[in-house]
Amino acid sequence: MLPQLLDPSEGILFCALVAAGFVGSFYLFPGALFASRNDPAVIRNRFKASLGSCVVSSVSMVLLLQYKGVIGYEVSILGLFHSLGFRFDGLMAALFLPLLLTAVIFFGPIMSEGLIHEALPFQPGFNSAFNIFALRTYVVGPIVEEIVFRMCMIPPLKASGFSNVAIIFGSPLFFGIAHLHHAWEAYRQGGSTPHALRQAVSSSIFQLAYTSVFGAYSAFLFLRTGHIAAPILCHMFCNYLGFPDFEAIRHDPKLKTALMACYVGGVAAFSFMLFPLTEPGMYHSVLW
């Protein structure tokens, strides 16, 4: 348990600065403001920016916590990593159980992918291509976002006296708002028209909603397990499956009932398994 030595306003301000720095770093490169996020050169530049954000945010958080006396200057590097979610005790459980839990709630979409799209591994529609776009979506994005928005934000918020519930439902707002910069590109690609503006706003509101929901789940996993590996792996898994394609159920009336049962059953099983599979004692969590 981290001692509560930060003022709540300091914790919130730190998180806001970290989020602003993360997004702002994407636009430090020449021409970045008007470049497409899917341009390979832009992606490579954002890889560099993300890495820089991880380093700056992590170092800044440690210095803040040390300055405020939350962690001592005498703490070893190993002890520091342990406090930030990089440790071996409870690691196997953190690598497997949260991922299993996430697969359970995605049981409906997984069955839909397999039965309708035939896009699961070893099926004809499975996309095994690995390129810079896949690297961004399935590897780099989840790692840097979980480090910046979970590992670097949750400890200062805990040290500011915020409850677990407040952190789970409050901290994802930084994560969701940080994705709103995509609206600018959507607006430009749509022709910078009033219609494009409406489309950009509506898509951004939707993105804010689902990134905030996922952020709450990710914060819950980090707090309950105390391992940053848990939300990283679940983030990778969710990015691979994407947002559930509910429309696909209607395309095959023969499978509609079975798929609906899979969706409902997955949500029900997830609700039943959520707390038992994330019991902090199994992971030796120091954050919950």
QUILINNOR-V68136 format. One record per residue. N is the residue number from 1. RES is the residue in three letters. SS is DSSP state (hx for helix, st for strand, lp for the rest). D_CENTER is the distance of its C-alpha to the mean C-alpha in Angstrom with 1 decimal. Layout:
BEGIN
<<N & RES & SS & D_CENTER> <N & RES & SS & D_CENTER>>
END
This chain:
BEGIN
<<1 & MET & lp & 23.2> <2 & LEU & lp & 22.9> <3 & PRO & lp & 25.9> <4 & GLN & lp & 25.5> <5 & LEU & lp & 27.0> <6 & LEU & lp & 25.0> <7 & ASP & lp & 25.9> <8 & PRO & hx & 23.2> <9 & SER & hx & 23.7> <10 & GLU & hx & 23.1> <11 & GLY & hx & 19.7> <12 & ILE & hx & 18.7> <13 & LEU & hx & 20.3> <14 & PHE & hx & 18.6> <15 & CYS & hx & 15.1> <16 & ALA & hx & 16.5> <17 & LEU & hx & 18.0> <18 & VAL & hx & 15.0> <19 & ALA & hx & 13.1> <20 & ALA & hx & 16.4> <21 & GLY & hx & 17.0> <22 & PHE & hx & 13.8> <23 & VAL & hx & 14.7> <24 & GLY & hx & 18.4> <25 & SER & hx & 18.4> <26 & PHE & hx & 17.8> <27 & TYR & hx & 21.1> <28 & LEU & lp & 23.3> <29 & PHE & lp & 24.6> <30 & PRO & lp & 27.8> <31 & GLY & lp & 27.5> <32 & ALA & hx & 23.7> <33 & LEU & hx & 24.1> <34 & PHE & hx & 25.9> <35 & ALA & lp & 24.5> <36 & SER & lp & 22.4> <37 & ARG & lp & 18.8> <38 & ASN & lp & 20.0> <39 & ASP & lp & 22.8> <40 & PRO & hx & 22.6> <41 & ALA & hx & 23.9> <42 & VAL & hx & 21.3> <43 & ILE & hx & 18.5> <44 & ARG & hx & 20.2> <45 & ASN & hx & 20.6> <46 & ARG & hx & 16.9> <47 & PHE & hx & 16.3> <48 & LYS & hx & 18.9> <49 & ALA & hx & 17.5> <50 & SER & hx & 14.0> <51 & LEU & hx & 15.8> <52 & GLY & hx & 18.0> <53 & SER & hx & 15.3> <54 & CYS & hx & 14.0> <55 & VAL & hx & 17.6> <56 & VAL & hx & 18.8> <57 & SER & hx & 16.1> <58 & SER & hx & 16.5> <59 & VAL & hx & 20.3> <60 & SER & hx & 20.4> <61 & MET & hx & 18.7> <62 & VAL & hx & 21.1> <63 & LEU & hx & 24.0> <64 & LEU & hx & 23.3> <65 & LEU & hx & 23.2> <66 & GLN & hx & 26.2> <67 & TYR & hx & 28.1> <68 & LYS & lp & 27.6> <69 & GLY & lp & 28.7> <70 & VAL & lp & 25.6> <71 & ILE & lp & 25.8> <72 & GLY & lp & 29.1> <73 & TYR & lp & 30.0> <74 & GLU & lp & 31.5> <75 & VAL & lp & 28.4> <76 & SER & lp & 28.2> <77 & ILE & hx & 25.5> <78 & LEU & hx & 24.9> <79 & GLY & hx & 24.8> <80 & LEU & hx & 22.3> <81 & PHE & hx & 19.9> <82 & HIS & hx & 20.5> <83 & SER & hx & 19.6> <84 & LEU & lp & 16.3> <85 & GLY & lp & 15.1> <86 & PHE & lp & 16.9> <87 & ARG & lp & 19.8> <88 & PHE & lp & 21.8> <89 & ASP & lp & 22.9> <90 & GLY & lp & 21.0> <91 & LEU & hx & 19.0> <92 & MET & hx & 20.3> <93 & ALA & hx & 19.4> <94 & ALA & hx & 15.8> <95 & LEU & hx & 15.6> <96 & PHE & hx & 17.3> <97 & LEU & hx & 17.2> <98 & PRO & hx & 13.5> <99 & LEU & hx & 13.4> <100 & LEU & hx & 16.7> <101 & LEU & hx & 15.6> <102 & THR & hx & 12.8> <103 & ALA & hx & 15.6> <104 & VAL & hx & 17.9> <105 & ILE & hx & 16.3> <106 & PHE & lp & 16.0> <107 & PHE & hx & 19.7> <108 & GLY & hx & 21.0> <109 & PRO & hx & 19.0> <110 & ILE & hx & 19.8> <111 & MET & hx & 23.4> <112 & SER & hx & 23.4> <113 & GLU & hx & 22.3> <114 & GLY & hx & 25.0> <115 & LEU & hx & 27.8> <116 & ILE & hx & 27.6> <117 & HIS & hx & 25.9> <118 & GLU & lp & 26.9> <119 & ALA & lp & 23.7> <120 & LEU & lp & 22.8> <121 & PRO & lp & 23.7> <122 & PHE & lp & 27.5> <123 & GLN & lp & 28.0> <124 & PRO & lp & 29.6> <125 & GLY & lp & 26.7> <126 & PHE & lp & 24.1> <127 & ASN & lp & 22.8> <128 & SER & lp & 22.9> <129 & ALA & lp & 23.0> <130 & PHE & lp & 20.9> <131 & ASN & lp & 21.0> <132 & ILE & hx & 19.4> <133 & PHE & hx & 17.4> <134 & ALA & hx & 16.1> <135 & LEU & hx & 15.5> <136 & ARG & hx & 13.3> <137 & THR & hx & 11.3> <138 & TYR & hx & 11.3> <139 & VAL & hx & 11.6> <140 & VAL & hx & 11.4> <141 & GLY & hx & 8.4> <142 & PRO & hx & 6.0> <143 & ILE & hx & 8.3> <144 & VAL & hx & 8.9> <145 & GLU & hx & 5.8> <146 & GLU & hx & 5.3> <147 & ILE & hx & 9.0> <148 & VAL & hx & 9.5> <149 & PHE & hx & 7.5> <150 & ARG & hx & 7.9> <151 & MET & hx & 10.8> <152 & CYS & hx & 12.7> <153 & MET & hx & 12.4> <154 & ILE & hx & 12.9> <155 & PRO & hx & 16.2> <156 & PRO & hx & 17.9> <157 & LEU & hx & 17.2> <158 & LYS & hx & 18.6> <159 & ALA & hx & 21.4> <160 & SER & lp & 22.0> <161 & GLY & lp & 23.0> <162 & PHE & lp & 20.3> <163 & SER & lp & 20.1> <164 & ASN & hx & 17.3> <165 & VAL & hx & 17.4> <166 & ALA & hx & 17.3> <167 & ILE & hx & 14.3> <168 & ILE & hx & 12.4> <169 & PHE & hx & 13.5> <170 & GLY & hx & 14.1> <171 & SER & lp & 11.4> <172 & PRO & hx & 8.8> <173 & LEU & hx & 11.7> <174 & PHE & hx & 11.2> <175 & PHE & hx & 7.7> <176 & GLY & hx & 9.6> <177 & ILE & hx & 12.7> <178 & ALA & lp & 11.5> <179 & HIS & lp & 11.2> <180 & LEU & lp & 14.7> <181 & HIS & lp & 16.4> <182 & HIS & hx & 16.2> <183 & ALA & hx & 19.0> <184 & TRP & hx & 21.4> <185 & GLU & hx & 21.4> <186 & ALA & hx & 21.6> <187 & TYR & hx & 24.5> <188 & ARG & hx & 26.2> <189 & GLN & hx & 25.9> <190 & GLY & lp & 27.4> <191 & GLY & lp & 30.4> <192 & SER & lp & 29.8> <193 & THR & lp & 31.7> <194 & PRO & hx & 31.5> <195 & HIS & hx & 30.3> <196 & ALA & hx & 27.5> <197 & LEU & hx & 26.5> <198 & ARG & hx & 26.4> <199 & GLN & hx & 24.3> <200 & ALA & hx & 21.8> <201 & VAL & hx & 21.7> <202 & SER & hx & 21.3> <203 & SER & hx & 18.5> <204 & SER & hx & 16.6> <205 & ILE & hx & 17.2> <206 & PHE & hx & 15.9> <207 & GLN & hx & 12.7> <208 & LEU & hx & 12.4> <209 & ALA & hx & 13.1> <210 & TYR & hx & 10.7> <211 & THR & hx & 7.6> <212 & SER & hx & 9.0> <213 & VAL & hx & 9.7> <214 & PHE & hx & 6.5> <215 & GLY & hx & 5.5> <216 & ALA & hx & 8.9> <217 & TYR & hx & 8.6> <218 & SER & hx & 6.0> <219 & ALA & hx & 8.4> <220 & PHE & hx & 11.2> <221 & LEU & hx & 10.6> <222 & PHE & hx & 10.6> <223 & LEU & hx & 13.6> <224 & ARG & hx & 15.4> <225 & THR & hx & 15.2> <226 & GLY & lp & 15.2> <227 & HIS & lp & 13.7> <228 & ILE & hx & 10.7> <229 & ALA & hx & 11.4> <230 & ALA & hx & 10.6> <231 & PRO & hx & 6.8> <232 & ILE & hx & 7.0> <233 & LEU & hx & 9.5> <234 & CYS & hx & 8.2> <235 & HIS & hx & 5.3> <236 & MET & hx & 8.5> <237 & PHE & hx & 10.5> <238 & CYS & hx & 9.0> <239 & ASN & hx & 9.1> <240 & TYR & hx & 12.6> <241 & LEU & hx & 13.9> <242 & GLY & lp & 12.6> <243 & PHE & lp & 13.6> <244 & PRO & lp & 16.6> <245 & ASP & lp & 19.9> <246 & PHE & hx & 22.0> <247 & GLU & hx & 24.9> <248 & ALA & hx & 25.4> <249 & ILE & hx & 26.9> <250 & ARG & hx & 29.7> <251 & HIS & hx & 30.8> <252 & ASP & lp & 32.4> <253 & PRO & hx & 34.3> <254 & LYS & hx & 35.3> <255 & LEU & hx & 31.7> <256 & LYS & hx & 30.7> <257 & THR & hx & 31.7> <258 & ALA & hx & 30.2> <259 & LEU & hx & 26.8> <260 & MET & hx & 26.8> <261 & ALA & hx & 27.6> <262 & CYS & hx & 24.7> <263 & TYR & hx & 22.3> <264 & VAL & hx & 24.0> <265 & GLY & hx & 24.5> <266 & GLY & hx & 20.8> <267 & VAL & hx & 19.8> <268 & ALA & hx & 22.8> <269 & ALA & hx & 22.2> <270 & PHE & hx & 18.6> <271 & SER & hx & 20.1> <272 & PHE & hx & 22.8> <273 & MET & hx & 20.7> <274 & LEU & lp & 17.8> <275 & PHE & lp & 19.6> <276 & PRO & hx & 21.9> <277 & LEU & hx & 19.3> <278 & THR & hx & 17.3> <279 & GLU & lp & 20.5> <280 & PRO & hx & 20.0> <281 & GLY & hx & 23.4> <282 & MET & hx & 22.5> <283 & TYR & hx & 19.9> <284 & HIS & lp & 22.0> <285 & SER & lp & 19.2> <286 & VAL & lp & 20.5> <287 & LEU & lp & 17.9> <288 & TRP & lp & 18.7>>
END
